[in-house]
Amino acid sequence: MDKEQFSRIAKALADPRRFEILEAIACQDEMPCKNLVEGFPISQATISHHVKELATAGLIEVRREAQCCHYRPRPGVIAEYLEEAARRLGAEATAAAE
């Protein structure tokens, strides 16, 4: 994973509401936008903004069906991010200990 994508993902996950949205999407194979709008006390426009950031970071896929969007998690990207974070933190912890 390159630095740019790692940073995009970290920025996307730094927002607590966005993280909650990702959790909701990750609990299912696919989630329609309607379910997200019904499940969160924020506007559809705000949901769309958060989903766009998650998609730009590569954490979710968006599938359009007529006027409805459906979201799928990308577990491979999430796993790669976690591995990279562990690698970076392990390298930093080793350097700090020396």
C-alpha positions as CSV (number, residue, x, y, z in Angstrom):
1,M,0.0,0.0,0.0
2,D,1.5,3.4,-1.0
3,K,1.7,6.3,1.4
4,E,-1.1,8.2,-0.4
5,Q,-3.7,5.5,0.0
6,F,-2.6,4.8,3.6
7,S,-3.1,8.5,4.4
8,R,-6.5,8.6,2.6
9,I,-7.7,5.6,4.6
10,A,-6.4,7.0,7.9
11,K,-8.1,10.4,7.2
12,A,-11.4,8.6,6.3
13,L,-11.3,6.5,9.4
14,A,-10.5,9.4,11.7
15,D,-14.0,10.7,11.6
16,P,-16.1,8.8,14.2
17,R,-19.3,9.0,12.2
18,R,-17.6,7.8,9.1
19,F,-16.1,4.9,11.0
20,E,-19.7,4.0,12.3
21,I,-20.9,4.1,8.7
22,L,-18.1,1.7,7.6
23,E,-19.0,-0.6,10.5
24,A,-22.6,-0.7,9.4
25,I,-21.7,-1.4,5.8
26,A,-19.1,-4.1,6.8
27,C,-21.7,-6.0,8.8
28,Q,-23.5,-6.9,5.6
29,D,-22.6,-8.2,2.1
30,E,-24.3,-5.1,0.6
31,M,-26.2,-2.2,2.1
32,P,-28.6,0.1,0.2
33,C,-28.2,3.8,0.9
34,K,-31.8,3.9,2.2
35,N,-30.7,1.7,5.2
36,L,-27.9,4.0,6.0
37,V,-30.1,7.1,5.9
38,E,-32.7,5.3,8.2
39,G,-30.0,4.1,10.6
40,F,-28.2,7.4,11.3
41,P,-29.6,10.6,12.7
42,I,-28.0,12.7,9.9
43,S,-29.2,13.9,6.5
44,Q,-28.9,12.0,3.3
45,A,-26.5,14.6,2.0
46,T,-24.2,14.0,4.9
47,I,-24.4,10.3,4.5
48,S,-23.4,10.8,0.8
49,H,-20.4,12.9,1.8
50,H,-19.2,10.3,4.2
51,V,-19.8,7.4,1.8
52,K,-17.9,9.4,-0.9
53,E,-14.9,9.7,1.4
54,L,-15.0,6.0,2.2
55,A,-15.2,5.1,-1.5
56,T,-12.4,7.5,-2.4
57,A,-10.2,5.8,0.2
58,G,-11.0,2.5,-1.3
59,L,-12.7,1.1,1.7
60,I,-16.1,0.4,0.0
61,E,-17.5,-0.2,-3.4
62,V,-20.5,1.6,-4.8
63,R,-23.0,-0.1,-7.1
64,R,-25.7,1.9,-8.7
65,E,-29.1,0.5,-9.5
66,A,-31.4,3.1,-11.0
67,Q,-31.4,5.9,-8.5
68,C,-30.4,3.7,-5.5
69,C,-26.8,3.1,-4.5
70,H,-25.6,-0.1,-2.8
71,Y,-22.4,-0.2,-0.8
72,R,-20.1,-3.2,-0.2
73,P,-17.1,-3.4,2.1
74,R,-13.7,-4.1,0.6
75,P,-12.3,-6.4,3.3
76,G,-9.0,-6.9,1.4
77,V,-8.2,-3.2,1.4
78,I,-9.2,-3.0,5.1
79,A,-6.9,-5.9,5.9
80,E,-4.0,-4.4,3.9
81,Y,-4.4,-1.1,5.8
82,L,-4.3,-2.9,9.1
83,E,-1.2,-4.8,8.1
84,E,0.5,-1.6,6.9
85,A,-0.5,0.2,10.1
86,A,0.9,-2.6,12.3
87,R,4.1,-2.7,10.2
88,R,4.6,1.1,10.5
89,L,3.8,1.2,14.2
90,G,6.1,-1.8,14.8
91,A,8.9,-0.1,12.9
92,E,8.4,3.1,14.8
93,A,8.2,1.3,18.2
94,T,11.5,-0.5,17.4
95,A,13.2,2.7,16.4
96,A,12.0,4.5,19.6
97,A,13.2,1.7,21.8
98,E,16.7,1.9,20.3
